[in-house]
Amino acid sequence: QVQLVESGGDLVQAGGSLRLSCAASGITFAINTMAWYRQAPGKQRELVAAIQRSGNTNYADSVKGRFTISRDNTKNTIYLHMNSLKPEDTAVYYCFCNSFMSSTYWGQGTQVTVSS
């Protein structure tokens, strides 16, 4: 089992920045990919950014150039650095990971609200 705990969500003005953190505990040696998803009211959950254990990353087109995902394997933690925030970035942001045994895990979510 893996437990994921997010932090860092807040209310911020458009153009501002935030950093989200997600700390993993449990069977962390088995974790492969970690990622951030988000879900806005009335919309489907969508992938924001993902990072493999190797460090390879991928991003949603809507956040490329503004968001950066990073990973500290020694702390079993990933971060999402969000710059130039827009009102449309408002959502609950969820941490996700999968293991080499194909198990998947989700965090409880953290609210990001961007005011115009």
Residue frames as a rotation matrix with the C-alpha (Angstrom) as fourth column:
GLN 1
0.574 0.819 0.000 0.00
0.819 -0.574 0.000 0.00
0.000 0.000 -1.000 0.00
VAL 2
-0.662 -0.693 0.284 1.02
0.692 -0.711 -0.123 3.58
0.287 0.114 0.951 -0.68
GLN 3
0.395 0.731 -0.556 -0.39
0.835 -0.538 -0.115 6.66
-0.383 -0.419 -0.823 0.99
LEU 4
-0.444 -0.456 0.771 -0.25
0.756 -0.653 0.049 10.07
0.482 0.604 0.635 -0.72
VAL 5
0.292 0.491 -0.821 -0.67
0.830 -0.556 -0.037 13.36
-0.475 -0.671 -0.570 1.10
GLU 6
-0.034 -0.225 0.974 -0.91
0.778 -0.617 -0.115 16.63
0.627 0.754 0.197 -0.83
SER 7
0.247 0.130 -0.960 -0.34
0.740 -0.665 0.100 20.13
-0.626 -0.735 -0.260 0.47
GLY 8
-0.736 -0.662 -0.142 0.10
0.479 -0.658 0.580 23.64
-0.478 0.359 0.802 -0.84
GLY 9
-0.247 0.709 0.660 -3.28
0.846 -0.175 0.504 24.47
0.473 0.683 -0.557 -2.29
ASP 10
-0.537 0.025 -0.844 -4.42
0.551 -0.747 -0.373 28.03
-0.639 -0.664 0.387 -1.73
LEU 11
0.713 0.680 0.168 -6.26
0.637 -0.528 -0.562 31.05
-0.294 0.508 -0.810 -3.09
VAL 12
-0.385 -0.888 -0.252 -4.06
0.551 -0.441 0.708 33.13
-0.740 0.134 0.659 -5.39
GLN 13
0.380 0.482 -0.789 -4.55
-0.310 -0.737 -0.600 35.97
-0.871 0.473 -0.131 -7.82
ALA 14
0.910 -0.026 0.413 -4.19
0.391 0.382 -0.837 35.48
-0.136 0.924 0.358 -11.55
GLY 15
0.618 -0.763 0.188 -0.57
-0.282 -0.439 -0.853 35.70
0.734 0.474 -0.486 -12.57
GLY 16
0.375 -0.434 0.819 0.60
-0.922 -0.085 0.377 34.38
-0.094 -0.897 -0.432 -9.24
SER 17
-0.241 -0.580 -0.778 2.48
-0.516 0.756 -0.404 31.23
0.822 0.304 -0.481 -8.31
LEU 18
0.593 0.332 0.733 1.99
-0.794 0.394 0.463 28.22
-0.135 -0.857 0.498 -6.05
ARG 19
-0.518 -0.684 -0.513 3.91
-0.683 0.692 -0.233 25.09
0.515 0.230 -0.826 -5.23
LEU 20
0.677 0.719 0.161 2.08
-0.707 0.572 0.417 21.86
0.208 -0.396 0.894 -4.49
SER 21
-0.559 -0.820 0.124 3.73
-0.818 0.521 -0.243 18.98
0.135 -0.238 -0.962 -2.68
CYS 22
0.680 0.693 -0.238 2.81
-0.627 0.719 0.301 15.31
0.379 -0.055 0.924 -2.50
ALA 23
-0.388 -0.803 0.453 4.53
-0.922 0.334 -0.198 13.04
0.008 -0.494 -0.869 -0.01
ALA 24
0.397 0.456 -0.797 4.32
-0.493 0.838 0.234 9.29
0.774 0.300 0.558 -0.43
SER 25
-0.346 -0.467 0.814 4.64
-0.923 0.324 -0.207 6.74
-0.167 -0.823 -0.543 2.34
GLY 26
0.678 0.527 0.512 4.32
-0.458 0.848 -0.266 2.99
-0.574 -0.054 0.817 2.56
ILE 27
0.345 -0.527 0.776 5.76
0.591 0.765 0.256 0.73
-0.729 0.370 0.576 -0.13
THR 28
0.675 -0.033 -0.737 7.49
-0.342 -0.900 -0.272 3.63
-0.654 0.435 -0.618 -1.85
PHE 29
-0.422 -0.904 0.069 10.26
-0.354 0.234 0.906 1.54
-0.835 0.358 -0.418 -3.41
ALA 30
-0.413 0.340 0.845 7.63
0.684 0.729 0.041 0.10
-0.602 0.595 -0.533 -5.76
ILE 31
0.492 0.661 -0.567 6.46
0.160 -0.709 -0.687 3.46
-0.856 0.247 -0.455 -7.08
ASN 32
-0.224 -0.508 0.832 7.06
0.945 0.097 0.314 4.09
-0.240 0.856 0.458 -10.77
THR 33
-0.512 0.099 0.853 5.16
0.462 -0.805 0.371 7.08
0.724 0.584 0.367 -12.16
MET 34
-0.336 0.469 -0.817 3.87
0.757 -0.382 -0.530 9.93
-0.560 -0.797 -0.227 -10.02
ALA 35
-0.621 0.213 0.754 1.57
0.590 -0.507 0.629 12.57
0.516 0.835 0.189 -11.38
TRP 36
-0.760 0.495 -0.420 -0.75
-0.006 -0.652 -0.758 15.48
-0.650 -0.574 0.498 -10.74
TYR 37
-0.509 0.727 0.462 -4.32
0.756 0.121 0.643 15.45
0.411 0.676 -0.611 -11.97
ARG 38
-0.935 0.304 -0.184 -6.95
-0.140 -0.792 -0.594 18.12
-0.326 -0.529 0.783 -11.51
GLN 39
-0.465 0.862 0.203 -10.71
0.847 0.366 0.386 18.28
0.258 0.352 -0.900 -11.55
ALA 40
-0.966 0.233 0.114 -12.69
-0.246 -0.963 -0.107 21.47
0.085 -0.131 0.988 -11.94
PRO 41
-0.439 0.873 0.213 -16.40
-0.175 0.150 -0.973 21.65
-0.882 -0.464 0.087 -11.02
GLY 42
0.559 0.816 -0.148 -18.50
-0.365 0.083 -0.927 19.94
-0.744 0.573 0.344 -13.65
LYS 43
0.410 -0.499 -0.764 -15.48
-0.868 0.044 -0.495 18.66
0.280 0.866 -0.415 -15.56
GLN 44
0.914 -0.150 -0.377 -13.66
0.167 0.986 0.013 15.36
0.369 -0.075 0.926 -15.83
ARG 45
0.635 -0.772 -0.020 -10.44
-0.078 -0.090 0.993 14.75
-0.769 -0.629 -0.117 -14.00
GLU 46
0.941 -0.338 -0.016 -7.50
-0.021 -0.011 -1.000 15.48
0.338 0.941 -0.018 -16.28
LEU 47
0.397 -0.892 -0.217 -3.79
0.910 0.351 0.223 14.83
-0.122 -0.286 0.950 -16.25
VAL 48
0.958 -0.165 -0.236 -1.71
-0.154 -0.986 0.066 17.92
-0.244 -0.027 -0.969 -15.53
ALA 49
0.229 -0.943 -0.242 1.82
-0.871 -0.088 -0.483 16.53
0.434 0.321 -0.842 -15.38
ALA 50
0.998 0.032 0.057 3.57
-0.052 0.914 0.402 13.23
-0.039 -0.405 0.914 -14.77
ILE 51
0.197 -0.980 -0.018 7.08
-0.950 -0.187 -0.249 12.17
0.241 0.067 -0.968 -13.89
GLN 52
0.761 -0.006 -0.648 8.60
-0.023 0.999 -0.036 8.72
0.648 0.042 0.761 -14.06
ARG 53
0.866 -0.479 -0.146 11.11
0.272 0.206 0.940 7.36
-0.420 -0.853 0.308 -11.62
SER 54
0.110 -0.846 0.522 13.73
0.991 0.135 0.009 7.95
-0.078 0.516 0.853 -14.32
GLY 55
-0.448 -0.228 -0.864 12.86
0.341 -0.937 0.070 11.63
-0.826 -0.264 0.498 -14.36
ASN 56
-0.874 0.213 0.436 11.06
0.409 -0.157 0.899 11.67
0.260 0.964 0.050 -17.70
THR 57
-0.582 0.669 -0.461 8.16
0.123 -0.489 -0.864 14.10
-0.804 -0.560 0.203 -17.67
ASN 58
-0.694 0.422 0.583 5.09
0.596 -0.118 0.794 14.97
0.404 0.899 -0.169 -19.69
TYR 59
-0.799 0.359 -0.483 2.62
0.079 -0.733 -0.676 17.83
-0.596 -0.578 0.557 -19.42
ALA 60
0.244 0.910 0.335 -0.84
0.823 -0.011 -0.568 18.77
-0.513 0.415 -0.752 -20.55
ASP 61
-0.238 -0.326 0.915 -0.69
0.858 -0.512 0.041 21.30
0.455 0.795 0.402 -23.37
SER 62
0.614 0.637 0.466 -2.61
0.366 -0.753 0.546 23.80
0.699 -0.165 -0.696 -21.25
VAL 63
0.958 -0.256 -0.129 0.16
0.039 -0.330 0.943 24.02
-0.284 -0.909 -0.306 -18.65
LYS 64
0.367 -0.874 0.319 3.32
0.930 0.336 -0.149 23.65
0.023 0.351 0.936 -20.76
GLY 65
-0.238 -0.593 0.769 5.71
0.512 -0.749 -0.420 26.48
0.825 0.294 0.482 -20.08
ARG 66
0.130 0.359 0.924 3.90
-0.565 -0.740 0.366 27.49
0.815 -0.570 0.107 -16.88
PHE 67
0.810 0.207 0.548 4.01
-0.574 0.468 0.672 24.39
-0.117 -0.859 0.498 -14.65
THR 68
-0.131 -0.872 -0.471 6.99
-0.690 0.421 -0.588 22.25
0.712 0.248 -0.657 -13.71
ILE 69
0.931 0.362 0.046 6.83
-0.300 0.688 0.661 18.85
0.208 -0.629 0.749 -12.05
SER 70
-0.118 -0.993 -0.030 9.79
-0.718 0.106 -0.688 17.63
0.686 -0.059 -0.726 -10.06
ARG 71
0.837 0.365 -0.408 10.58
-0.084 0.822 0.564 14.62
0.541 -0.438 0.718 -7.93
ASP 72
-0.114 -0.836 0.537 12.81
-0.940 -0.084 -0.331 13.95
0.322 -0.542 -0.776 -4.95
ASN 73
0.332 0.252 -0.909 13.18
-0.197 0.961 0.195 10.18
0.923 0.115 0.368 -4.73
THR 74
-0.701 -0.632 -0.331 15.08
0.218 0.253 -0.943 10.45
0.680 -0.733 -0.039 -1.43
LYS 75
-0.881 0.438 0.178 12.03
-0.383 -0.440 -0.812 12.08
-0.278 -0.784 0.556 0.16
ASN 76
-0.695 0.648 0.313 9.43
0.711 0.684 0.163 10.17
-0.108 0.336 -0.936 -1.90
THR 77
0.052 0.655 -0.754 7.93
0.372 -0.713 -0.594 13.53
-0.927 -0.250 -0.281 -2.75
ILE 78
-0.365 -0.117 0.923 6.85
0.915 -0.225 0.334 15.26
0.169 0.967 0.190 -5.92
TYR 79
-0.389 0.175 -0.904 6.22
0.291 -0.908 -0.301 18.94
-0.874 -0.381 0.302 -6.46
LEU 80
0.111 0.406 0.907 4.22
0.986 -0.158 -0.050 20.97
0.123 0.900 -0.418 -8.91
HIS 81
-0.586 -0.349 -0.732 5.55
0.419 -0.903 0.096 24.47
-0.694 -0.250 0.675 -9.42
MET 82
0.153 0.765 0.626 2.78
0.987 -0.091 -0.129 26.55
-0.041 0.638 -0.769 -10.94
ASN 83
-0.689 -0.412 -0.596 3.53
0.353 -0.910 0.220 29.97
-0.633 -0.058 0.772 -12.43
SER 84
-0.907 0.334 -0.257 1.43
-0.419 -0.644 0.640 32.48
0.048 0.688 0.724 -14.34
LEU 85
-0.755 0.643 0.125 -1.72
0.515 0.701 -0.494 30.98
-0.405 -0.309 -0.861 -12.88
LYS 86
-0.820 0.570 0.051 -5.01
-0.312 -0.520 0.795 31.58
0.480 0.636 0.604 -14.65
PRO 87
-0.264 0.805 0.531 -8.59
-0.921 -0.048 -0.386 31.40
-0.285 -0.592 0.754 -13.38
GLU 88
0.562 0.512 -0.650 -9.06
-0.725 0.683 -0.090 28.29
0.397 0.522 0.755 -15.52
ASP 89
-0.451 -0.743 -0.495 -6.42
-0.246 0.637 -0.731 26.54
0.858 -0.207 -0.470 -13.41
THR 90
-0.363 0.404 0.840 -8.91
-0.931 -0.131 -0.340 26.56
-0.027 -0.905 0.424 -10.54
ALA 91
0.320 0.411 -0.854 -9.54
-0.407 0.873 0.267 22.95
0.855 0.262 0.447 -9.52
VAL 92
0.733 -0.216 0.646 -8.92
-0.516 0.442 0.734 20.31
-0.443 -0.871 0.212 -6.94
TYR 93
0.179 -0.783 -0.596 -5.46
-0.832 0.202 -0.516 18.93
0.525 0.588 -0.615 -7.61
TYR 94
0.898 0.190 0.397 -4.89
-0.367 0.821 0.438 15.25
-0.243 -0.539 0.807 -6.92
CYS 95
-0.225 -0.973 -0.041 -1.65
-0.949 0.210 0.235 13.38
-0.221 0.092 -0.971 -6.53
PHE 96
0.880 0.469 -0.080 -1.45
-0.469 0.826 -0.312 9.99
-0.080 0.312 0.947 -8.24
CYS 97
-0.266 -0.962 -0.061 1.05
-0.925 0.237 0.297 7.20
-0.271 0.136 -0.953 -8.45
ASN 98
0.836 0.420 -0.352 1.34
-0.488 0.863 -0.128 3.74
0.250 0.279 0.927 -9.88
SER 99
0.276 -0.727 0.629 3.58
-0.609 0.375 0.699 0.91
-0.744 -0.576 -0.339 -8.86
PHE 100
-0.574 -0.584 -0.574 5.62
-0.819 0.389 0.422 -1.59
-0.023 0.712 -0.701 -10.79
MET 101
-0.893 0.345 0.290 2.95
0.272 0.926 -0.263 -4.12
-0.359 -0.155 -0.920 -9.80
SER 102
-0.720 0.582 0.379 0.33
0.284 -0.250 0.925 -2.00
0.633 0.774 0.015 -11.62
SER 103
-0.001 0.702 -0.712 -1.41
0.994 -0.078 -0.078 -0.79
-0.111 -0.708 -0.698 -8.47
THR 104
-0.344 -0.047 0.938 -2.66
0.379 -0.921 0.093 2.78
0.859 0.388 0.334 -8.48
TYR 105
-0.183 0.204 -0.962 -3.12
0.968 -0.132 -0.212 5.24
-0.171 -0.970 -0.174 -5.63
TRP 106
0.065 0.291 0.954 -4.68
0.444 -0.865 0.234 8.67
0.893 0.409 -0.186 -5.19
GLY 107
-0.927 -0.286 -0.243 -4.32
0.356 -0.463 -0.812 11.43
0.120 -0.839 0.531 -2.65
GLN 108
-0.224 0.897 -0.381 -7.24
0.847 -0.014 -0.531 13.24
-0.481 -0.442 -0.757 -1.07
GLY 109
0.182 0.240 0.954 -6.79
0.833 -0.553 -0.019 16.39
0.522 0.798 -0.301 -3.16
THR 110
-0.376 -0.288 -0.881 -5.89
0.697 -0.715 -0.063 20.00
-0.611 -0.637 0.470 -2.48
GLN 111
0.611 0.757 0.233 -7.90
0.742 -0.444 -0.503 23.01
-0.277 0.480 -0.832 -3.65
VAL 112
-0.697 -0.709 -0.107 -6.30
0.595 -0.655 0.466 25.61
-0.400 0.262 0.878 -5.90
THR 113
0.497 0.865 0.071 -8.37
0.804 -0.428 -0.413 28.71
-0.327 0.262 -0.908 -6.56
VAL 114
-0.695 -0.704 0.147 -7.18
0.694 -0.604 0.392 31.45
-0.187 0.374 0.908 -8.91
SER 115
0.295 0.818 -0.494 -9.06
0.613 -0.558 -0.559 34.72
-0.733 -0.138 -0.666 -8.75
SER 116
0.072 -0.207 0.976 -9.26
0.955 -0.269 -0.127 37.09
0.289 0.941 0.178 -11.70
